[in-house]
Amino acid sequence: MYVLGIESTCDETAAAIVEDGRKVISNVIATSVKEQALYGGVVPEIASRRHAEYISATVDKALADADMTMADVGAVAVTFAPGLIGAVLVGVNFAKGLAYAAGKPLVPVHHLRGHIAANYLTHPALHPPFLCLVASGGHSHIVLVEDWCRYKVLGRTVDDAAGEAYDKVARTLGLSYPGGPSVAAAAKGGNPHAYKLPVPHVEGKYNVSFSGLKTAVINEVHNAQQKGEEINVSDMAASFQERIDQILAKKLLSAAADTGAQTICLAGGVAANGRLRQLVNDGAQKLGAKIYLPELKYCGDNGAMIAAQGYYEYRDGNLAGWDLNGLPTLPIDYR
């Protein structure tokens, strides 16, 4: 079954065709990242307007690249939550119109479920149950994936998401948006032990907190500026990256040990971070668990991951009516 997936929750307008939740036939992304970078982060109004401009051509190209028409598509899957509500609504309304006109089922997909499903595109042998860290610009969750459409949240951020902390630290250090790749690049050659950054304490064994860590970096930079001193950007980037990645890896591996998870995955934009992948891979080997990492091209927002999860949502009977609405927030374990 071929599923058309549509994604528009942030600053990527994306569409893809995926067969049976596993095989990517086409994958097209139009992004406004360069324009957003001028403002140091995502401007929701700009994101929504660019989605409206790009979405029709993006879907057309996904179909053309697959050498298909809507007659070949079995269902239309769309991210309906969570995300920037203006951006989400562009994708939802386009998908509703397209599915209605073509007489195809409409499948609602949770954005974080889509990120987890990105692993299915790379690893044919992967199937639930498994433990997954989903870390992105807006979310940081440790999730037990019990079945294709059933999830149990074991831990989450109590304040800033990992990706959000990366973006704010990058801006403080004068690095470009998006912060994850720019901090990782600056960290190369830096000393990860140059700055002693705090380890946040938070209630909940698997919960994380990054607000204090972010603030510590900002204070270090501001204090140095007031003294007329210079911060070594590479050292600070490396120190911040090491601290945040150690926290994420430790929490994930602790959850894996306690639950006896035999399979561990990463998902989301932060899953592209090389140091985090190394830490989790090393820890999984010590636990004797299998580790599955998504391809870098599927870590960020894309339509293929939505089409992949859409296939399993469709198979599970999770279909939407024509009154489907976008939502800015929604738990991943909603039913």
C-alpha distance (Angstrom), angle and dihedral (degrees) to the residues before:
residue distance angle dihedral
M1 . . .
Y2 3.79 . .
V3 3.80 116.8 .
L4 3.80 124.6 -167.2
G5 3.81 109.4 -144.5
I6 3.81 123.6 -160.1
E7 3.82 123.9 -167.1
S8 3.84 127.6 -176.6
T9 3.81 108.9 144.0
C10 3.81 98.9 124.2
D11 3.81 132.1 -5.0
E12 3.82 101.4 -34.1
T13 3.78 121.6 84.7
A14 3.79 103.6 -158.8
A15 3.78 140.8 172.9
A16 3.79 132.3 174.2
I17 3.78 144.5 167.8
V18 3.82 116.3 -132.3
E19 3.79 127.8 -180.0
D20 3.82 118.6 -136.5
G21 3.80 92.7 -20.9
R22 3.80 92.7 -68.2
K23 3.80 117.6 61.3
V24 3.81 118.5 68.7
I25 3.80 110.6 -142.7
S26 3.81 95.9 173.5
N27 3.79 136.0 -6.0
V28 3.81 123.0 -172.4
I29 3.81 127.6 179.8
A30 3.80 128.7 -176.1
T31 3.78 112.4 -173.1
S32 3.79 138.1 -167.4
V33 3.82 92.7 -164.6
K34 3.81 94.7 118.1
E35 3.79 91.2 52.8
Q36 3.81 91.7 45.4
A37 3.81 89.7 50.1
L38 3.81 89.3 65.6
Y39 3.81 87.0 68.1
G40 3.80 96.5 40.4
G41 3.79 93.6 -113.0
V42 3.77 145.7 12.1
V43 3.80 117.3 -41.5
P44 3.83 103.7 -159.1
E45 3.81 94.9 -150.0
I46 3.80 92.2 53.2
A47 3.80 91.4 45.9
S48 3.81 92.2 52.4
R49 3.79 93.4 48.4
R50 3.80 92.9 49.1
H51 3.80 91.1 49.3
A52 3.80 89.2 54.2
E53 3.81 89.7 50.4
Y54 3.80 97.2 44.9
I55 3.79 107.4 34.1
S56 3.80 101.6 82.2
A57 3.81 94.3 48.5
T58 3.81 91.3 42.9
V59 3.80 93.0 55.3
D60 3.81 91.1 43.8
K61 3.80 90.5 53.6
A62 3.81 92.5 47.9
L63 3.80 88.9 55.3
A64 3.81 92.9 43.5
D65 3.81 93.2 48.6
A66 3.81 88.6 52.4
D67 3.82 90.2 46.8
M68 3.79 88.6 -124.9
T69 3.77 142.3 123.1
M70 3.79 127.4 -150.2
A71 3.80 87.5 -92.2
D72 3.81 87.9 70.9
V73 3.81 94.2 51.1
G74 3.79 118.9 94.4
A75 3.81 98.2 -163.9
V76 3.81 143.0 -4.9
A77 3.81 115.3 -126.0
V78 3.79 121.5 -167.9
T79 3.78 136.1 178.9
F80 3.80 106.2 -113.6
A81 3.83 99.8 169.6
P82 2.95 153.6 66.9
G83 3.80 113.4 11.2
L84 3.79 146.2 78.5
I85 3.77 99.1 -29.8
G86 3.80 96.7 -139.2
A87 3.78 90.7 50.1
V88 3.81 93.5 44.9
L89 3.80 92.1 51.6
V90 3.80 92.2 56.1
G91 3.79 91.0 58.7
V92 3.81 95.2 40.4
N93 3.79 95.1 49.9
F94 3.79 93.1 45.2
A95 3.81 91.2 49.0
K96 3.81 92.0 48.5
G97 3.79 92.0 52.0
L98 3.79 93.1 45.2
A99 3.81 95.1 47.4
Y100 3.81 92.8 45.2
A101 3.80 93.5 49.2
A102 3.81 92.5 46.9
G103 3.80 94.9 42.5
K104 3.81 93.0 -121.5
P105 3.82 130.5 143.0
L106 3.81 115.1 -98.9
V107 3.81 115.2 -135.0
P108 3.85 121.3 -164.5
V109 3.81 114.6 -145.1
H110 3.81 128.3 -166.2
H111 3.80 109.8 -131.6
L112 3.81 95.4 -129.7
R113 3.79 92.0 47.5
G114 3.79 85.6 55.4
H115 3.81 92.2 53.0
I116 3.80 90.1 52.5
A117 3.81 90.4 48.6
A118 3.82 89.8 56.9
N119 3.80 84.6 82.1
Y120 3.81 90.6 61.9
L121 3.81 89.2 62.4
T122 3.80 91.9 61.1
H123 3.79 103.5 31.0
P124 3.84 116.3 50.2
A125 3.81 90.9 -178.2
L126 3.81 94.6 56.7
H127 3.78 116.4 107.2
P128 3.81 135.9 149.4
P129 2.92 140.8 -49.6
F130 3.79 100.2 64.5
L131 3.79 140.7 125.4
C132 3.79 119.1 -112.7
L133 3.79 136.9 -172.5
V134 3.80 108.8 -149.8
A135 3.80 109.0 -166.4
S136 3.79 123.4 169.6
G137 3.78 143.3 134.1
G138 3.77 92.9 -70.1
H139 3.79 105.9 24.0
S140 3.79 144.4 41.4
H141 3.81 113.4 -176.2
I142 3.78 136.6 158.9
V143 3.78 103.7 -149.2
L144 3.77 133.9 -175.4
V145 3.81 105.0 -144.6
E146 3.80 100.3 -150.5
D147 3.80 96.4 174.4
W148 3.80 138.0 -11.2
C149 3.81 91.4 -76.9
R150 3.81 103.2 16.2
Y151 3.79 122.8 88.5
K152 3.79 139.8 174.7
V153 3.80 118.8 -158.9
L154 3.81 110.8 -141.1
G155 3.79 98.4 173.6
R156 3.77 142.2 -1.5
T157 3.77 143.0 172.1
V158 3.78 114.5 -77.2
D159 3.81 92.2 -156.1
D160 3.82 130.0 -6.2
A161 3.79 120.7 24.0
A162 3.80 117.6 -125.3
G163 3.79 93.6 -110.1
E164 3.80 91.6 48.4
A165 3.81 90.0 53.1
Y166 3.81 89.8 50.3
D167 3.81 90.9 51.9
K168 3.81 94.2 49.6
V169 3.79 94.2 45.4
A170 3.80 90.1 48.3
R171 3.80 90.4 53.4
T172 3.82 90.9 48.7
L173 3.81 90.7 51.7
G174 3.80 92.4 47.8
L175 3.80 93.3 -110.0
S176 3.78 125.5 142.3
Y177 3.80 130.3 -96.9
P178 2.99 129.6 -73.0
G179 3.78 91.4 53.9
G180 3.79 101.3 -157.1
P181 3.81 98.0 67.5
S182 3.81 94.0 36.3
V183 3.82 94.0 51.2
A184 3.81 90.7 45.9
A185 3.81 90.5 50.9
A186 3.81 92.6 47.7
A187 3.81 90.4 47.7
K188 3.80 92.4 62.1
G189 3.78 106.6 105.2
G190 3.80 91.6 10.4
N191 3.79 125.3 122.5
P192 3.83 108.6 -111.1
H193 3.81 90.3 -159.6
A194 3.80 97.7 49.2
Y195 3.81 94.8 98.4
K196 3.79 122.2 39.8
L197 3.79 102.5 -137.4
P198 3.82 120.8 -175.6
V199 3.78 126.8 -100.9
P200 3.82 104.7 -131.8
H201 3.79 117.4 -128.7
V202 3.79 115.2 -142.3
E203 3.79 137.3 170.0
G204 3.77 114.7 -108.0
K205 3.79 119.9 56.5
Y206 3.79 95.4 -117.1
N207 3.81 99.4 31.1
V208 3.80 121.3 109.2
S209 3.80 135.8 -154.7
F210 3.79 126.1 -161.7
S211 3.80 103.6 166.7
G212 3.81 93.5 89.7
L213 3.79 92.5 45.3
K214 3.79 91.1 51.5
T215 3.81 90.9 47.5
A216 3.82 91.2 50.0
V217 3.80 90.5 57.4
I218 3.80 91.8 47.1
N219 3.82 90.9 49.9
E220 3.83 92.4 48.7
V221 3.79 90.3 52.9
H222 3.81 95.0 45.0
N223 3.81 93.1 46.2
A224 3.79 90.7 50.9
Q225 3.80 90.8 49.7
Q226 3.81 91.6 51.4
K227 3.80 89.6 52.7
G228 3.78 92.2 47.5
E229 3.79 90.7 -114.2
E230 3.77 128.3 134.5
I231 3.78 126.0 -124.0
N232 3.78 115.4 -135.5
V233 3.80 97.7 -124.2
S234 3.81 95.1 -161.1
D235 3.80 92.4 50.1
M236 3.80 93.0 46.4
A237 3.80 92.1 46.7
A238 3.80 90.5 49.3
S239 3.81 92.6 46.6
F240 3.80 92.6 49.3
Q241 3.80 93.6 45.2
E242 3.80 92.2 48.8
R243 3.79 92.9 49.8
I244 3.80 96.7 47.1
D245 3.80 93.9 43.1
Q246 3.80 92.4 47.7
I247 3.80 89.8 52.4
L248 3.81 93.8 49.5
A249 3.80 94.0 44.7
K250 3.81 93.8 46.3
K251 3.81 93.1 50.9
L252 3.81 93.3 46.3
L253 3.79 94.2 47.0
S254 3.80 91.5 45.4
A255 3.80 89.5 54.3
A256 3.80 89.9 47.5
A257 3.80 92.2 52.1
D258 3.80 93.5 46.8
T259 3.80 95.4 46.9
G260 3.78 95.7 39.6
A261 3.80 90.6 -124.6
Q262 3.79 111.5 -177.6
T263 3.80 94.7 -167.5
I264 3.82 128.3 48.3
C265 3.81 128.9 -172.2
L266 3.78 139.3 -178.6
A267 3.80 124.9 -146.3
G268 3.80 140.2 173.8
G269 3.77 134.3 45.7
V270 3.81 94.6 -58.9
A271 3.82 88.0 56.8
A272 3.81 86.1 76.5
N273 3.81 90.2 68.5
G274 3.79 108.0 113.1
R275 3.79 96.3 -150.0
L276 3.81 92.5 51.5
R277 3.80 90.8 49.4
Q278 3.81 90.0 50.9
L279 3.81 94.0 49.1
V280 3.80 93.7 48.0
N281 3.80 93.0 44.0
D282 3.81 91.7 51.3
G283 3.79 92.3 46.0
A284 3.80 93.5 47.8
Q285 3.78 91.0 52.8
K286 3.81 90.5 53.4
L287 3.80 89.4 52.1
G288 3.78 91.8 47.4
A289 3.81 90.5 -120.6
K290 3.78 127.6 140.1
I291 3.80 114.4 -112.5
Y292 3.79 124.6 -151.2
L293 3.80 120.8 -171.4
P294 3.81 124.3 -172.0
E295 3.79 120.3 -121.2
L296 3.79 109.9 -95.8
K297 3.81 91.7 -116.3
Y298 3.82 89.6 60.4
C299 3.82 97.2 47.2
G300 3.80 94.8 82.4
D301 3.79 124.8 58.1
N302 3.80 112.9 -61.3
G303 3.77 140.8 152.6
A304 3.80 95.5 -120.9
M305 3.79 93.2 68.8
I306 3.82 90.0 50.6
A307 3.80 91.8 49.5
A308 3.81 89.8 48.2
Q309 3.80 94.5 52.7
G310 3.79 89.4 38.8
Y311 3.78 89.3 63.2
Y312 3.81 91.8 56.6
E313 3.81 92.9 42.9
Y314 3.81 88.7 52.1
R315 3.78 91.0 48.4
D316 3.82 88.7 50.3
G317 3.81 91.0 53.3
N318 3.80 95.3 -110.2
L319 3.80 100.4 146.7
A320 3.80 129.0 155.9
G321 3.77 131.2 -134.6
W322 3.78 124.3 -132.3
D323 3.81 88.2 -94.8
L324 3.84 91.3 68.7
N325 3.80 110.2 142.2
G326 3.78 132.2 -166.1
L327 3.80 119.8 -111.8
P328 3.83 128.9 -156.1
T329 3.82 92.3 -149.4
L330 3.79 135.3 22.1
P331 3.82 132.3 152.3
I332 3.79 114.7 -109.4
D333 3.81 89.7 -128.8
Y334 3.81 94.9 57.7
R335 3.80 117.1 138.3
